[in-house]
Amino acid sequence: MPGTGALLWGDAFRPRSPCLNARVLELVFFVAAAALVGWMMSRKQRQRSTATADGEPAGVPCMLKWSAQGSRWRAGRLLIGAGPLVWKPSLGRREAALPADLRQTGVRSPSLREAVAINPGSRIVECESSDGQVLIAVMPGDLDHVVKFLERA
């Protein structure tokens, strides 16, 4: 009896609203977009790995905290390759050559306070130089490239 509100066996398999198809399409779209973004990020990481293995310069996305640049975390790219270590900010400023006597003193996870400013999944490479302490925050996939370059330098 369609008008009485009683649930008939055939009604259980019908969509409740015409928007169900729209919700499924939306879900499929977001899953496809997430897969595309994941593929693009892994492709970029493979390109950086290949470039550093071949000795070519590569830009590693990072955040830098250096007393000579101020006391804030700044987004940019660490240009690693044959020459000196160079940091290129994302916005505004010019490239800055990091000190030649830069040496790594440790690697750690960000503290709770630092995790607010940087990605909480990143790792912080602690370095010392004649200009003071330099902190470089990189993602775990790029950590090996930065550590190896700092050991060579």
C-alpha positions as CSV (number, residue, x, y, z in Angstrom):
1,M,0.0,0.0,0.0
2,P,2.0,2.9,-1.3
3,G,0.1,5.7,0.5
4,T,-0.1,4.2,4.0
5,G,3.6,4.4,4.8
6,A,4.0,0.7,5.1
7,L,7.3,-0.6,3.8
8,L,6.9,-3.1,1.1
9,W,9.6,-5.5,0.1
10,G,10.2,-3.8,-3.2
11,D,10.6,-0.4,-1.6
12,A,13.7,-1.5,0.3
13,F,15.8,-1.6,-2.9
14,R,14.7,1.7,-4.3
15,P,16.8,4.8,-3.7
16,R,15.4,7.0,-1.0
17,S,16.0,10.2,-2.9
18,P,17.1,11.3,-6.3
19,C,20.2,12.8,-4.7
20,L,21.7,9.4,-3.9
21,N,23.3,9.3,-7.3
22,A,24.8,12.7,-6.8
23,R,26.3,11.7,-3.5
24,V,27.9,8.6,-5.1
25,L,29.3,10.7,-7.9
26,E,30.7,13.2,-5.5
27,L,32.4,10.5,-3.5
28,V,33.9,9.0,-6.7
29,F,35.1,12.5,-7.7
30,F,36.8,13.1,-4.4
31,V,38.4,9.6,-4.4
32,A,39.7,10.2,-7.9
33,A,41.1,13.7,-6.9
34,A,42.8,12.3,-3.9
35,A,44.4,9.5,-6.0
36,L,45.6,12.1,-8.5
37,V,47.2,14.3,-5.8
38,G,48.9,11.3,-4.2
39,W,50.3,10.2,-7.5
40,M,51.6,13.7,-8.3
41,M,53.3,14.0,-4.9
42,S,55.0,10.6,-5.2
43,R,56.1,11.5,-8.7
44,K,57.7,14.7,-7.5
45,Q,59.5,12.8,-4.7
46,R,60.8,10.2,-7.2
47,Q,62.1,13.0,-9.5
48,R,63.9,14.6,-6.5
49,S,65.4,11.2,-5.6
50,T,66.6,10.5,-9.1
51,A,68.1,14.0,-9.4
52,T,70.0,13.8,-6.1
53,A,71.2,10.3,-7.0
54,D,72.5,11.6,-10.3
55,G,74.2,14.5,-8.6
56,E,71.9,17.1,-10.2
57,P,70.5,20.0,-8.2
58,A,67.1,19.4,-6.6
59,G,64.8,21.6,-4.6
60,V,63.5,20.0,-1.4
61,P,60.4,21.7,0.1
62,C,61.1,22.7,3.7
63,M,60.6,25.2,6.4
64,L,63.6,27.0,7.8
65,K,64.2,28.7,11.1
66,W,67.4,30.6,11.2
67,S,68.4,33.5,13.5
68,A,69.9,35.4,10.6
69,Q,66.5,35.4,8.8
70,G,64.4,36.0,11.9
71,S,62.8,33.9,14.6
72,R,59.9,32.5,12.5
73,W,59.5,29.4,10.4
74,R,59.6,30.3,6.8
75,A,58.5,28.2,3.9
76,G,60.7,27.6,0.9
77,R,63.0,25.1,-0.9
78,L,66.4,23.8,0.0
79,L,68.4,23.7,-3.1
80,I,70.8,20.8,-2.8
81,G,73.3,19.8,-5.4
82,A,76.9,20.3,-6.4
83,G,77.2,23.8,-5.0
84,P,76.7,25.3,-1.5
85,L,73.5,24.8,0.3
86,V,71.0,27.5,-0.7
87,W,67.5,28.2,0.6
88,K,65.0,29.8,-1.7
89,P,61.9,31.3,0.0
90,S,58.4,30.6,-1.4
91,L,57.4,34.3,-1.4
92,G,59.2,37.6,-1.6
93,R,62.8,37.4,-0.7
94,R,65.9,36.4,-2.6
95,E,67.8,33.2,-2.2
96,A,70.0,32.9,0.8
97,A,73.2,30.8,1.0
98,L,73.4,28.9,4.2
99,P,76.6,29.1,6.2
100,A,79.5,27.0,4.7
101,D,80.4,25.6,8.2
102,L,76.8,24.2,8.7
103,R,76.9,20.8,10.4
104,Q,74.1,18.6,11.6
105,T,73.7,18.0,15.3
106,G,70.5,16.0,15.4
107,V,67.1,15.0,14.0
108,R,63.9,15.1,15.9
109,S,60.2,15.3,15.7
110,P,58.6,18.8,16.1
111,S,57.4,19.8,19.6
112,L,53.7,20.5,20.2
113,R,54.4,24.3,19.9
114,E,56.4,23.8,16.6
115,A,53.7,21.5,15.2
116,V,51.3,24.4,15.1
117,A,53.6,26.3,12.7
118,I,54.9,23.4,10.6
119,N,53.6,20.1,9.5
120,P,53.4,17.8,12.6
121,G,54.5,14.8,10.5
122,S,57.8,16.5,9.4
123,R,61.2,16.0,11.0
124,I,63.5,18.8,12.2
125,V,67.1,18.6,11.2
126,E,69.1,20.6,13.9
127,C,72.2,22.3,12.6
128,E,74.9,24.5,14.1
129,S,77.1,27.1,12.4
130,S,79.1,30.1,13.3
131,D,76.0,32.2,12.6
132,G,74.0,30.2,15.3
133,Q,71.5,27.4,15.2
134,V,69.6,26.6,12.0
135,L,66.5,24.4,12.0
136,I,65.3,22.7,8.8
137,A,61.9,21.0,8.8
138,V,61.4,18.5,6.0
139,M,59.0,15.6,5.4
140,P,60.3,12.1,6.2
141,G,60.5,11.2,2.5
142,D,63.0,14.0,1.9
143,L,64.9,13.7,5.1
144,D,67.5,11.3,3.7
145,H,68.4,13.7,0.9
146,V,69.0,16.6,3.3
147,V,71.0,14.5,5.8
148,K,73.2,13.0,3.1
149,F,74.0,16.4,1.6
150,L,74.8,17.9,5.0
151,E,77.2,15.0,5.7
152,R,79.0,15.6,2.4
153,A,79.2,19.4,2.9
